[in-house]
């Protein structure tokens, strides 16, 4: 009996050991890799998506959630859903431990990729020249994935991973409606050429009935509006409505740009929304807890945001801006921190402008600097006057002298300058060239951002920093002496590039790709796949 008992015990121990080695956890432990390794280690490599060897209800829910990836502008083909579904169906019948482990790991890695794409984007913004620090998002990712993979409430946890930075939620809503529109209207209207370079109210054009149908389909003209070949009345208003949502001056005149915008396919508009959502995924949402500034470069517009009583970021300031010239002096995209403003600033002329633009003028006109209220400054910061001879010209060329413009009415920076330190020496500032803000396309600067209402920006920046009002700011400016004001509240400044946005009513706004950056992002997304 003792020998029989020992023999039976040994057999049972061997059987249990073999069974333990064959559990899915063994195969999971052998194959799992970071960042999933830490998640599985914490649960001793037990499966995440199986109940008694069968796919769990959570697994079914995860597959269903990922099947709607397109709702967030993601590509559902990136997530291996056919393979997952096939494995899911096979495991419901009969499976080996190895098959169970393979399914569990594929489920985890696929969902991890989906959540990462949703929360951080599919492309590193730095690879596209966008100066943004994503290290905080990267550092938080492992803990974020652990919460998602281990939660019992997948729907809510994944929803929490979705960006909420404006205007992402509104764009997500627009994406669904524009996908439907694109399916209903795969072709743009066939419009005859304009009778001349432009069509103005009161003229006739055979394309008006087809245009009216298109504007009604897009929601810019009331359904059932009766239109003839006479361009007047309601259809003029419809065109103005269309122009105001396509980055144009709503004058009702159908010129080249408006005519071209009529014929941009809706599928292209869908893609613009998707690209805007991708760019917004790069942003650290900690900014939403404070006041911040967004400048959308292709929209030539600045907004100042502040959290409301519920902690939701809302725009409290809006103004037109001038940005860098496309193809020559493009404003770099970045996220930096506004830390000071300058009253009555000097304009220190960048060396590139001094050599390329000022030097030819000085060679024929030695009094150019004097007329423009400018002066030479040596390397020690000492003024050297405004007269320019051969020696001074040579000093400018060789870097012994730089040029600066004295504070005053002619100063290119106007009366206020807003500093957010960066490697490109870009800042926001006032300008004496106020007429630029009436232009439709405002990429006219050497890279810096000119503000339509610098006083409003100054009041926004100084809010909560003592008794600052317009009178006090004007008093500072009136001295004509450059004075720096450090800001106690350091607010983020986001120079973004969104060719799709929303207006205050949540309606779509589509913009020209002035720097041709959408194509570069599309190429990067294809490469990432």
Secondary structure, DSSP 4 states (H G I P E B T S, - for coil): -HHHHHHHHHHHHHHHHHHHHHSHHHHHHHH--TTHHHHHHTTTT--SSEETTEE-HHHHHHHHHHTTGGGGT--GGGG-HHHHHHHHHHHHH---HHHHHHHHHHHHHHHHHHHHHHHH-SS-GGGGT-B---HHHHHHHHHHHHHHHH-S-HHHHHHHHS--STTHHHHHHHHHHHHHHHHH--S----PPPSSS-B-TT-B-TTHHHHHHHHHHHTSS-TT----SB--THHHHHHHHHHHTTTS-----B-HHHHHHHTS-HHHHHHHHHHHHHHHHTS-GGGGGS-EEEEEGGGTEEEEEEE-TTS-EEEEEEEEEEEEPTTTSPPPPEEEEEEEEEES--EE--HHHIIIIIHHHHHH-TTHHHHTTEEEEETTS-B--S---HHHHHHHHHTSEEEEEPSSTT-TTTTEEEE---TT---EE--S-GGGGGSS--EEESSSEEETTHHHHHHHHHTTSSS--HHHHHHHHHT-S-EEEEEEEEEEEEEE--SEEE-TTS-EEE---TT--HHHHHHHHHHH-
